[in-house]
Amino acid sequence: MRIDRHGRLLVQTSIWLPVDLMDLVKLERLNLTEFNERHLGVYFGLEPVADEYENQIIAAAQVGVARQQKVIQEREAGRERTLSAVRAMRADREAAQVRQTEIADALQTIVGKKAGQYRRVLPENDPYGDHINEWDALVAGVSRRCGAAVDPAEVAGALRALVAALA
């Protein structure tokens, strides 16, 4: 025996149904217990037991569904923002790699095999600024060859790499 949420004593029964009818019940996802109880109640003229909390439960479920949809939308928006940021970072990294390649090619053209001689013009090797004019000329030459202003730090990094490759 069981007692339902309304405090009524319940009894278990079983019925025999044709297979095709049971397939339709499953297809419609009908609750046979509720269906039979409702229709037998109508047949015998019984008032259905009102669930005083039913409207509150439905409202709470609707609020819960709305919250879940909002969370899903926010998650999708966050995913799109992340993908956009990753794409932008990749584009920046690729642009930086292209820029470094252009600077290295320009330095190779200007310096050639004399990169070891240009080691002395690197800012860390010229503490008193004796070769500042040569350094400025080198940065200006690389900027002209690249077609845009180049940061001296980028030129210094590329020159260090070139010197290290020849060593």
N, C-alpha and C positions, 0 to 999 in steps of 0.2 A: 504494500500500500504506500501511497504517496499523498502528500498534502501540497496543493499548489500555492502560488503566491497570494491568493485571495483567502487562504485558510480552508479551502474545500478539500474534502477527502476524495482522492482519485482512485479509480480502479482501472486495471489494464485489460484491454480487449484485443482481439485480432480479427481481421476480416480477410476474406478471399476476394481478389480482384483479378480480372483478366489481365494478361501480360501487357497487351497493347494499352489498356487503360492505365496501368501502373507506369508504363513508359511515358505517357502524357503527363502524369502527376510529377514524375521526376523531371521531365523537360520543363515544366512550369515552376518547378521547385516549390510545390505546395506543401504546407505543413498539414499533414492529414489529421493530426490530433486537433489542431485549431479549426480546420475546415469542418470536421465531423461534429465537434462540440458546437460550433456556431449554427450549423444547419439543423442539428437535432434540437437545439434550443429554439430555433425558429419554428420547427415542426410542432414542438410541444407548447409553444407560446411562452417560453421563458424569456425573461429580460436578460440580456447579456450583462455579465458582471463588469461594471465600469472600473477601469484602472485609473485611479485618481492621479497617478503620476505619469500616465502615458504621454500627455502633452509635454510635460517637463522633460521626459526622456527623449522624445522626438526633437525638441528644441535643443537639448544638450548635444544630441548626436549631430544635428545640423551645424551647431557651432563648432564641434570637433572636426567635422568634415571641412568646414570653411578654413579652420586653422591649418589643417593638413594641406589643403590646396595652396594656402599662402606660403607655408614652409616649402612646399615643392616648387612654387614659382620663384621664391627667393633663392633656393638652391640652384635652380636653372640659371637665374640671373647671375649668381656668383660664379657658376661654371663658365658662363659666357665671358664675364669680366676676366676670369683667370686665363681663359684661352686667348682673349684679346691681348692681355698683358704678355703672355708667353710669345705670341706672334710678334709683338712689338719688340720684345727683347731679342728674339732671333734675328729680326730685321736689323736691329742696332748692332748686334754682334757681327752679322754678315757685312754690314756697311763698314764697321771698324776693321774687319779683316781685309776688305777690299782696299780701304784707306792705307792700312799698314803695308800691303803689297805694293801699292802705288808709291809710297814713300821709299820703300826698300829698292824698288826699281829705279826711282829717280836718284837715290844715293849711289846705287851701283853705276849709273850712267855718269854721274859727276865725279865720284871718287875713283871708281874702277878698282885697280889692283893696289892703289896707294892708300888703302883704308888704314893701314898701320901708321902712316904718317899723319892721318887726321885724328888719331887717338889723342894727341896733345891738345886739340881744340875742344875736346869735351869739357863741359863746365867743371866736372870734378877733377880734371887734370890741369886746369888752368885757374888756380886759386887767386892769382893776382890780376887776372884779366888781360894778360899780355896778348892773347890770341882772340880777343873778343870780336875784332873786325872780321877775322877769318870765319869765326862761328856764325856771325850775322850774315855773312855772304853765303855760307853753306845753307843756312836755313832759308834765305831768300831764293837761292837757286832751286832748292827742293820745292818751295812753294810755287815758283814759276812752272816747273815741270809738272807738278800735280794740278795746276790750274786753280788752286785755292790756297788760302792762308793755312799754313801748317804750324802746329804748336811746336816750339823748340824741344819740349820734352819728348814728343813723338820722334823727332829727328834724332835726338840723343839715344833713344831706345833702339831705333833702327841702326844707327851707326855702331852702337855697342854690339848688336847682333852680328853685323857685318864684320867687325873687327874680330869677334870671337870665332866666326866661321873661317876666317883666313888664318887664324892662329893655329 
